[in-house]
Amino acid sequence: MVTYAIADLAGLRFEFVKPNKDEIFLGATAVNQVIVTTVAAFICSILWMYFVKFDLLTKFVHLIGATKQFGDEDVWDFTFNARAKNVEYVHQRDFDKKIVYAGWVELFSGADKVRELVLHTAAVFDFEGSQLFAAPRVYIARPLDNIDIEFPTEPSQDQEPAEGQALGQPGRRRSSRDCPRSRACL
């Protein structure tokens, strides 16, 4: 259908070519049709990649109210692939060790057996809010059923902190005097 539309716009007419056993070459008409079809397929493949990347079909069916399902991926992938800035800074609570990892998501896994996160400009706190240590990067791996993530930033508080500075301590509100200028704190 797309090929016919492109050919029509280009002023070409598609004809059904019947191969003739006496002819070695199909002719200029068949070559033009192959070229137009190849170009159309290439353009459609690029458009389809954007369609999939931005999940336009799902957004359309949400718009018309046909579904509330977000897609084939799980919530983990859906959340961390979101373009929203407020999901880039996380608190990962470890209830067994009673600590909280706070940092900016640099990498996340798509694995089925374990959830992995790499946080940069990370800080680790106890449950009372005291900072235990800070690190440029922290790797976290947890079983699928044992990971608790919080997204503490509001959409207006999505600025990344200065190098080596944690954004905020979990469990306590920071006052404006605790925060450096032009940096959002929790």
DAGIJO-V76327 format. One record per residue. RES is the residue in one small letter. SS is DSSP state (H for helix, E for strand, - for the rest). Layout:
RES & SS
RES & SS
//
This chain:
m & -
v & H
t & H
y & H
a & H
i & H
a & H
d & H
l & H
a & -
g & -
l & -
r & -
f & -
e & -
f & -
v & -
k & -
p & -
n & -
k & -
d & -
e & -
i & -
f & -
l & -
g & -
a & H
t & H
a & H
v & H
n & H
q & H
v & H
i & H
v & H
t & H
t & H
v & H
a & H
a & H
f & H
i & H
c & H
s & H
i & H
l & H
w & H
m & H
y & H
f & H
v & H
k & H
f & -
d & -
l & H
l & H
t & H
k & H
f & H
v & H
h & H
l & H
i & -
g & -
a & -
t & -
k & -
q & -
f & -
g & -
d & -
e & -
d & -
v & H
w & H
d & H
f & H
t & H
f & H
n & -
a & -
r & -
a & -
k & H
n & H
v & H
e & -
y & E
v & E
h & E
q & E
r & E
d & E
f & -
d & -
k & -
k & -
i & E
v & E
y & E
a & E
g & E
w & E
v & E
e & E
l & E
f & E
s & -
g & -
a & -
d & -
k & -
v & E
r & E
e & E
l & E
v & E
l & E
h & E
t & E
a & E
a & E
v & E
f & E
d & E
f & -
e & -
g & -
s & -
q & E
l & E
f & E
a & E
a & E
p & E
r & E
v & E
y & E
i & E
a & E
r & E
p & E
l & -
d & -
n & -
i & -
d & E
i & E
e & E
f & -
p & -
t & -
e & -
p & -
s & -
q & -
d & -
q & -
e & -
p & -
a & -
e & -
g & -
q & -
a & -
l & -
g & -
q & -
p & -
g & -
r & -
r & -
r & -
s & -
s & H
r & H
d & H
c & -
p & -
r & -
s & -
r & -
a & -
c & -
l & -
//
